[in-house]
Amino acid sequence: MPRVSAPVYSLNGGEVGDEALSRLDLERLQFAGSLYQNLLPRVIGSMTLRPGLEYITEIDFGDVQLLEYNYSGGSSLIPILSNQEMRVVKDDTLVTRVSVSTTVQNGDFNSFVGWTDASTGSASATVGTGDLRLLGTTQDRASAKQTISVAGGDQNKEHALRVDVQRGPVKIRLGSTSGTDDLIQEAVIDDGVQSIAFTPTTSNIYLELFNDEPRQSLVESCQIEAAGVMVIPTPWATADLSGNIVRYKQNKDVLYVASGIYQQREIHRRGDTSWGLQRYKVDDGPFVSSDGIISLAPTVLTGSGTLTASRSCFDSGMVGRLFRLFQSGQRVDENFSSAPAEGDTVRVSGVGAARRFTWTVSGTWSGTVTLQVANDDGSGSPGAWTDVLSRTANGTSTYADPDDNVIKFFRFVVKSGDYTSGLIETRLDYEGGSQSGIARVIGYTSGTSVSIEVLSRFYSLSATFEWDYSPWSDYDGWPASVDVFGGRLYWGQSDMVYGSVPDAFKSFDDEVEGASAPIARSINASSQRGILWMLGLQRLIAGTDASEVSIKASSFDEPLTADSWFPVDASTRGCANIRAVKADKDGIFVQASGTGAFRMSPDQSGFDYSSADLMAMHEEICDGSEIIDLAVQRRPDTTIWFILANGEARALTYEPAENVIGWSRIVTDGLFKRVAAVRGAGQDSVYFAVVRNGAQRLERLAKLTECRGGATNCLADGFKRFTATAGQTTFSVPHLNGKQVTVWVNGVAVRDQSNLYTVASNQVVLSAMTGGEKVIIGLPYTGKWQSTKLAYGAANGSALFHKKRVSQLGLGLTKTMLDGLRVGNSFTNLKRLTMTKGDKPIPAGYLFDDFDADMMSVSSDWDTDSRICLEASAPYPFTASSLVMDVKTNG
């Protein structure tokens, strides 16, 4: 009867499939198992009972998406999207507003009463049909101010100002004295809703809304938030969230969001309790050239007006689209009502009569206006300015510049001290040269007419056949993916990738030249659905339903530019419509089937990327269920969490450099719906949306250091923690009402899985406490491990196909209580270990820091497929670092 001692020095191989159980040629299979359930493989080599899940708050809002906001300020911040709404969890509590009596008079703008028009010059602040209209000019600010009273009882309480901007940009500031911004620092707000927290300390505070742009901004409302949970409106409905169309990328305090069917958004954090969402709006591109068949003509040079087409070409879905018109001749109208003030320029070139232009000064005014000239400084911009002439009265004349073939710029200015009163109206009219202006469509009238706001001054009112348009609108479609890479913000739309000017995430100005020019290039993918995600690894990777495209420059060290752009298929797995995640140089994505997980990593040459199947050793680890969410936890181990459509989760311990890619099954008394991982001190915080008792809750994975026994031991699901008071007997856990729970008090399992408490009337009743005890109450769960086929050795080589039995088993354990451990040759034949250590009985509830007792008897049954099964029950801690089996064979 041959006998072999089979040591397993590591238990982090993870679960492998049935087809891999006999792979004796793979050393890692000795460290794997045929089942890992609620047992996490550790990179260091052990396996441990997974931490429990702590109840955080109710999030029963239907389908949700948890966004990851990484923040080094100490708080845990989780924005939560639900049906057209966003809430934020800060430090495990939904951001909530308290009740205050402070109000903004006519904050809904049904009247201007309570507001003061503090506009300068010809700018104005008025109230229209339920909105504040701030009409700025090229020289003047539109401003509305209000002094707000704060009752003594509301001082030193946190308030929040809710600002709903219909059309921005709008600037806001709030101060303790007029003109200051010590309460809300001056901020620019675009189309959307912002809820900005502040704490007043005085009886009066001073609010200003203003617009410095030469166009009209509209504010829908500006009010003090009512008491209750902060809710920000969003465009993403339930179907969008369940369809996984939302992609996002954080840069500093902004999450840039793409979804394909809605205009891009920005989620702003202006403070831990100050959040908002607004449209991502770009004023200078990107642009696509028109076919030159239809002419367009504006009705205004600046401000708001109409764009008219020579024949039908507009559509209602083009609202938000940019148009850039190239125009012959240059006309600049500039009005002055303050000093100092500078007008826009005309650019003069050529020879002789081609250098003539007309200037005009008109209006009712008093003061001095000056015409100035500057030479081109060599970069296409004006150099130093000198005076040409000054006027103190109206007039018009033609000016002929004498310097042939010299590029010059001319403008009107009113110098400091030169303005007295009135409105100085000026015009420069030059027939030569050409310029371009940009407008955004803000309203649809007909196929030949749309309303516009001018973003960059037009220089002529004449029709032109030369014009461009932006490819982003409801009519053209919106980007579906986003990432930040190499200092640029990238948007993926269909087959195209658009990269911003470096370090200017809202600029696509194609007049920027060289390596800093914006990028608008195709990836040439054979895809019907276009770019589903992008990841900035060592290369920019774009995932489509047909392939994974690596976008190269000529080398890793060379930045991507519009001219250095070479996309190639690094992999042809194809992607599901779900975000990909990043772990150092590797990208993790879900394959087009929805049930496969792959990694993109640098290939052996180190010059490009290739894909590898993370489920190669276990094709059915998801049991055929689709992956609907994933997240990466980096500490204490790199663990990739996958949420399945069947409500279960999978964890992948991932450290390729250590040859550790270990799968485990994660199950709970409930259904997993979503996951998010954010950076944290000591251990990343992993949050789950879990449905229990018919309601959805936010729960957080406990820290491993809290699951090692001791006074605080968080090995329970949906648990709540308490610090008992003297004489306390009842503990409220309404989210677990009717459930059977375990209870842990100061290092002892008061009730374990063999004798559970039932939560009745939303509470658990315990014996009276003396005070100060640490109490953990939550749902029980069990960890299960089953070995692979025991084929490690026999007299004739392999023990495969030989009848065998494991007569004895030795376990190397750390931070373990044996009370919850069962061992056997099957899960239907388990027994508690009855052993002694040092010839002394092991007392109940004893925590072993280190355990390596003599080998113990396991089974006397013979079988060709004899196995070892371990079962570890919460709330007792369990970590196994190694095991040794005494395997006997018949042959």
Secondary structure in CASP SS format (residue, H / E / C, confidence):
PFRMAT SS
TARGET T0000
AUTHOR 0000-0000-0000
METHOD secondary structure of the structure
MODEL  1
M C 1.00
P C 1.00
R E 1.00
V E 1.00
S E 1.00
A E 1.00
P E 1.00
V E 1.00
Y C 1.00
S C 1.00
L C 1.00
N C 1.00
G C 1.00
G C 1.00
E E 1.00
V C 1.00
G C 1.00
D H 1.00
E H 1.00
A H 1.00
L C 1.00
S C 1.00
R C 1.00
L C 1.00
D C 1.00
L C 1.00
E H 1.00
R H 1.00
L H 1.00
Q H 1.00
F H 1.00
A C 1.00
G E 1.00
S E 1.00
L E 1.00
Y E 1.00
Q E 1.00
N C 1.00
L E 1.00
L E 1.00
P E 1.00
R C 1.00
V C 1.00
I C 1.00
G C 1.00
S C 1.00
M E 1.00
T E 1.00
L E 1.00
R C 1.00
P C 1.00
G C 1.00
L E 1.00
E E 1.00
Y E 1.00
I E 1.00
T E 1.00
E E 1.00
I C 1.00
D C 1.00
F C 1.00
G C 1.00
D C 1.00
V C 1.00
Q E 1.00
L E 1.00
L C 1.00
E C 1.00
Y E 1.00
N C 1.00
Y C 1.00
S C 1.00
G C 1.00
G C 1.00
S C 1.00
S C 1.00
L E 1.00
I E 1.00
P E 1.00
I E 1.00
L E 1.00
S E 1.00
N C 1.00
Q C 1.00
E E 1.00
M E 1.00
R E 1.00
V E 1.00
V E 1.00
K E 1.00
D C 1.00
D C 1.00
T E 1.00
L E 1.00
V C 1.00
T E 1.00
R E 1.00
V C 1.00
S C 1.00
V C 1.00
S C 1.00
T C 1.00
T C 1.00
V C 1.00
Q C 1.00
N C 1.00
G C 1.00
D C 1.00
F C 1.00
N C 1.00
S C 1.00
F C 1.00
V C 1.00
G C 1.00
W C 1.00
T E 1.00
D E 1.00
A C 1.00
S C 1.00
T C 1.00
G C 1.00
S C 1.00
A C 1.00
S E 1.00
A E 1.00
T E 1.00
V E 1.00
G C 1.00
T C 1.00
G C 1.00
D C 1.00
L E 1.00
R E 1.00
L E 1.00
L E 1.00
G C 1.00
T C 1.00
T C 1.00
Q C 1.00
D C 1.00
R C 1.00
A E 1.00
S E 1.00
A E 1.00
K E 1.00
Q E 1.00
T E 1.00
I E 1.00
S E 1.00
V C 1.00
A C 1.00
G H 1.00
G H 1.00
D H 1.00
Q C 1.00
N C 1.00
K C 1.00
E C 1.00
H E 1.00
A E 1.00
L E 1.00
R E 1.00
V E 1.00
D E 1.00
V E 1.00
Q E 1.00
R E 1.00
G C 1.00
P C 1.00
V E 1.00
K E 1.00
I E 1.00
R E 1.00
L E 1.00
G E 1.00
S C 1.00
T C 1.00
S C 1.00
G C 1.00
T C 1.00
D C 1.00
D C 1.00
L C 1.00
I E 1.00
Q E 1.00
E E 1.00
A E 1.00
V E 1.00
I E 1.00
D C 1.00
D C 1.00
G E 1.00
V E 1.00
Q E 1.00
S E 1.00
I E 1.00
A E 1.00
F E 1.00
T C 1.00
P C 1.00
T C 1.00
T C 1.00
S C 1.00
N E 1.00
I E 1.00
Y E 1.00
L E 1.00
E E 1.00
L E 1.00
F E 1.00
N E 1.00
D C 1.00
E C 1.00
P C 1.00
R C 1.00
Q E 1.00
S E 1.00
L E 1.00
V E 1.00
E E 1.00
S E 1.00
C E 1.00
Q E 1.00
I E 1.00
E C 1.00
A C 1.00
A C 1.00
G E 1.00
V E 1.00
M C 1.00
V C 1.00
I E 1.00
P E 1.00
T C 1.00
P C 1.00
W C 1.00
A C 1.00
T H 1.00
A H 1.00
D H 1.00
L H 1.00
S H 1.00
G C 1.00
N C 1.00
I C 1.00
V C 1.00
R E 1.00
Y E 1.00
K E 1.00
Q E 1.00
N E 1.00
K C 1.00
D C 1.00
V E 1.00
L E 1.00
Y E 1.00
V E 1.00
A E 1.00
S C 1.00
G C 1.00
I C 1.00
Y C 1.00
Q C 1.00
Q C 1.00
R E 1.00
E E 1.00
I E 1.00
H E 1.00
R E 1.00
R E 1.00
G E 1.00
D C 1.00
T C 1.00
S E 1.00
W E 1.00
G E 1.00
L E 1.00
Q E 1.00
R E 1.00
Y C 1.00
K C 1.00
V C 1.00
D C 1.00
D C 1.00
G C 1.00
P C 1.00
F C 1.00
V E 1.00
S E 1.00
S C 1.00
D C 1.00
G C 1.00
I C 1.00
I C 1.00
S C 1.00
L E 1.00
A E 1.00
P E 1.00
T C 1.00
V C 1.00
L C 1.00
T C 1.00
G C 1.00
S E 1.00
G E 1.00
T E 1.00
L E 1.00
T E 1.00
A E 1.00
S C 1.00
R C 1.00
S C 1.00
C C 1.00
F C 1.00
D C 1.00
S H 1.00
G H 1.00
M H 1.00
V C 1.00
G C 1.00
R C 1.00
L E 1.00
F E 1.00
R E 1.00
L E 1.00
F E 1.00
Q E 1.00
S E 1.00
G E 1.00
Q E 1.00
R E 1.00
V E 1.00
D E 1.00
E E 1.00
N E 1.00
F E 1.00
S C 1.00
S C 1.00
A C 1.00
P C 1.00
A E 1.00
E E 1.00
G C 1.00
D C 1.00
T C 1.00
V E 1.00
R E 1.00
V E 1.00
S C 1.00
G C 1.00
V C 1.00
G H 1.00
A H 1.00
A H 1.00
R H 1.00
R E 1.00
F E 1.00
T E 1.00
W E 1.00
T E 1.00
V E 1.00
S E 1.00
G C 1.00
T C 1.00
W E 1.00
S E 1.00
G E 1.00
T C 1.00
V E 1.00
T E 1.00
L E 1.00
Q E 1.00
V E 1.00
A E 1.00
N E 1.00
D E 1.00
D C 1.00
G C 1.00
S C 1.00
G C 1.00
S C 1.00
P E 1.00
G C 1.00
A C 1.00
W C 1.00
T E 1.00
D E 1.00
V E 1.00
L E 1.00
S E 1.00
R E 1.00
T C 1.00
A C 1.00
N C 1.00
G E 1.00
T E 1.00
S E 1.00
T E 1.00
Y E 1.00
A E 1.00
D C 1.00
P C 1.00
D C 1.00
D C 1.00
N C 1.00
V C 1.00
I C 1.00
K E 1.00
F E 1.00
F E 1.00
R E 1.00
F E 1.00
V E 1.00
V E 1.00
K C 1.00
S C 1.00
G C 1.00
D C 1.00
Y E 1.00
T E 1.00
S E 1.00
G E 1.00
L C 1.00
I E 1.00
E E 1.00
T E 1.00
R E 1.00
L E 1.00
D E 1.00
Y E 1.00
E E 1.00
G E 1.00
G E 1.00
S E 1.00
Q E 1.00
S E 1.00
G E 1.00
I E 1.00
A E 1.00
R E 1.00
V E 1.00
I E 1.00
G E 1.00
Y E 1.00
T E 1.00
S E 1.00
G C 1.00
T C 1.00
S E 1.00
V E 1.00
S E 1.00
I E 1.00
E E 1.00
V E 1.00
L E 1.00
S E 1.00
R C 1.00
F C 1.00
Y C 1.00
S C 1.00
L C 1.00
S C 1.00
A C 1.00
T E 1.00
F C 1.00
E C 1.00
W E 1.00
D E 1.00
Y E 1.00
S C 1.00
P C 1.00
W C 1.00
S E 1.00
D C 1.00
Y C 1.00
D C 1.00
G E 1.00
W C 1.00
P C 1.00
A C 1.00
S E 1.00
V E 1.00
D E 1.00
V E 1.00
F E 1.00
G C 1.00
G C 1.00
R E 1.00
L E 1.00
Y E 1.00
W E 1.00
G E 1.00
Q E 1.00
S C 1.00
D C 1.00
M E 1.00
V E 1.00
Y E 1.00
G E 1.00
S C 1.00
V E 1.00
P C 1.00
D C 1.00
A E 1.00
F C 1.00
K C 1.00
S C 1.00
F C 1.00
D C 1.00
D C 1.00
E C 1.00
V C 1.00
E C 1.00
G H 1.00
A H 1.00
S H 1.00
A C 1.00
P C 1.00
I E 1.00
A E 1.00
R E 1.00
S E 1.00
I C 1.00
N C 1.00
A C 1.00
S C 1.00
S C 1.00
Q C 1.00
R C 1.00
G C 1.00
I E 1.00
L E 1.00
W E 1.00
M E 1.00
L E 1.00
G E 1.00
L C 1.00
Q C 1.00
R C 1.00
L E 1.00
I E 1.00
A E 1.00
G E 1.00
T E 1.00
D C 1.00
A C 1.00
S C 1.00
E E 1.00
V E 1.00
S E 1.00
I E 1.00
K E 1.00
A C 1.00
S C 1.00
S C 1.00
F C 1.00
D C 1.00
E C 1.00
P C 1.00
L C 1.00
T C 1.00
A C 1.00
D C 1.00
S C 1.00
W C 1.00
F E 1.00
P E 1.00
V E 1.00
D E 1.00
A E 1.00
S E 1.00
T C 1.00
R C 1.00
G C 1.00
C E 1.00
A C 1.00
N C 1.00
I C 1.00
R C 1.00
A C 1.00
V E 1.00
K E 1.00
A E 1.00
D C 1.00
K C 1.00
D E 1.00
G E 1.00
I E 1.00
F E 1.00
V E 1.00
Q E 1.00
A C 1.00
S C 1.00
G C 1.00
T C 1.00
G C 1.00
A E 1.00
F E 1.00
R E 1.00
M E 1.00
S E 1.00
P E 1.00
D C 1.00
Q C 1.00
S C 1.00
G C 1.00
F C 1.00
D C 1.00
Y E 1.00
S E 1.00
S E 1.00
A E 1.00
D E 1.00
L C 1.00
M C 1.00
A C 1.00
M C 1.00
H C 1.00
E C 1.00
E C 1.00
I C 1.00
C C 1.00
D C 1.00
G C 1.00
S C 1.00
E C 1.00
I E 1.00
I E 1.00
D E 1.00
L E 1.00
A E 1.00
V E 1.00
Q E 1.00
R C 1.00
R C 1.00
P C 1.00
D C 1.00
T C 1.00
T E 1.00
I E 1.00
W E 1.00
F E 1.00
I E 1.00
L E 1.00
A C 1.00
N C 1.00
G C 1.00
E C 1.00
A E 1.00
R E 1.00
A E 1.00
L E 1.00
T E 1.00
Y E 1.00
E E 1.00
P H 1.00
A H 1.00
E H 1.00
N C 1.00
V E 1.00
I E 1.00
G E 1.00
W E 1.00
S E 1.00
R E 1.00
I E 1.00
V C 1.00
T C 1.00
D C 1.00
G C 1.00
L E 1.00
F E 1.00
K E 1.00
R E 1.00
V E 1.00
A E 1.00
A E 1.00
V E 1.00
R C 1.00
G C 1.00
A C 1.00
G C 1.00
Q C 1.00
D C 1.00
S E 1.00
V E 1.00
Y E 1.00
F E 1.00
A E 1.00
V E 1.00
V E 1.00
R E 1.00
N C 1.00
G C 1.00
A E 1.00
Q E 1.00
R E 1.00
L E 1.00
E E 1.00
R E 1.00
L E 1.00
A C 1.00
K C 1.00
L H 1.00
T H 1.00
E H 1.00
C C 1.00
R C 1.00
G C 1.00
G C 1.00
A C 1.00
T C 1.00
N C 1.00
C C 1.00
L C 1.00
A C 1.00
D E 1.00
G E 1.00
F E 1.00
K E 1.00
R E 1.00
F E 1.00
T E 1.00
A C 1.00
T C 1.00
A C 1.00
G C 1.00
Q C 1.00
T C 1.00
T E 1.00
F E 1.00
S E 1.00
V C 1.00
P H 1.00
H H 1.00
L H 1.00
N C 1.00
G C 1.00
K C 1.00
Q E 1.00
V E 1.00
T E 1.00
V E 1.00
W E 1.00
V E 1.00
N C 1.00
G C 1.00
V E 1.00
A E 1.00
V E 1.00
R E 1.00
D C 1.00
Q C 1.00
S C 1.00
N C 1.00
L C 1.00
Y E 1.00
T E 1.00
V C 1.00
A E 1.00
S C 1.00
N C 1.00
Q E 1.00
V E 1.00
V E 1.00
L C 1.00
S C 1.00
A C 1.00
M C 1.00
T C 1.00
G C 1.00
G C 1.00
E C 1.00
K E 1.00
V E 1.00
I E 1.00
I E 1.00
G E 1.00
L E 1.00
P C 1.00
Y C 1.00
T E 1.00
G E 1.00
K E 1.00
W E 1.00
Q E 1.00
S E 1.00
T C 1.00
K C 1.00
L C 1.00
A C 1.00
Y C 1.00
G C 1.00
A E 1.00
A C 1.00
N C 1.00
G E 1.00
S C 1.00
A C 1.00
L C 1.00
F C 1.00
H C 1.00
K C 1.00
K E 1.00
R E 1.00
V E 1.00
S E 1.00
Q E 1.00
L E 1.00
G E 1.00
L E 1.00
G E 1.00
L E 1.00
T E 1.00
K E 1.00
T E 1.00
M E 1.00
L H 1.00
D H 1.00
G H 1.00
L E 1.00
R E 1.00
V E 1.00
G E 1.00
N E 1.00
S E 1.00
F C 1.00
T C 1.00
N E 1.00
L E 1.00
K E 1.00
R E 1.00
L C 1.00
T C 1.00
M C 1.00
T E 1.00
K E 1.00
G C 1.00
D C 1.00
K E 1.00
P E 1.00
I C 1.00
P C 1.00
A C 1.00
G C 1.00
Y C 1.00
L E 1.00
F E 1.00
D E 1.00
D E 1.00
F E 1.00
D C 1.00
A C 1.00
D C 1.00
M C 1.00
M E 1.00
S E 1.00
V C 1.00
S C 1.00
S C 1.00
D C 1.00
W C 1.00
D E 1.00
T C 1.00
D C 1.00
S C 1.00
R C 1.00
I C 1.00
C E 1.00
L E 1.00
E E 1.00
A E 1.00
S E 1.00
A C 1.00
P C 1.00
Y C 1.00
P C 1.00
F C 1.00
T E 1.00
A E 1.00
S E 1.00
S E 1.00
L E 1.00
V E 1.00
M E 1.00
D E 1.00
V E 1.00
K E 1.00
T E 1.00
N C 1.00
G C 1.00
END
